Amino acid sequence: MPCYYFDIRDGDALYPDEEGLELTDQRAAEIEAAHSLAGMAKEIPAPEERHHMAVEVRTNNGPLFQAAFIYPGAPTNH
């Protein structure tokens, strides 16, 4: 089974997943990313303090996709 890594981007900070998860396919990784993003949503700050947040999913072959909260007008420095 392929290993999927779920890196967390919180504004400008990136927290790489060093362990990864072995999942059957990309669909399973998409579901896992959605669950992770839902968990992040429980801690969304007040509107004036919001910044983009994302789960960036990759394998050893490179990036696959990103699940994100993107707020219009939120600061971006990437």
Number of C-alpha atoms within 10 A of each C-alpha: 8 13 15 26 24 23 19 23 17 17 17 12 9 14 12 15 15 9 10 16 16 13 14 12 12 16 10 13 22 17 11 18 24 16 13 16 18 12 11 16 12 8 8 13 10 7 9 8 9 18 19 17 23 21 27 21 24 20 15 9 7 10 12 14 14 19 16 17 18 14 13 9 10 13 13 11 5 5
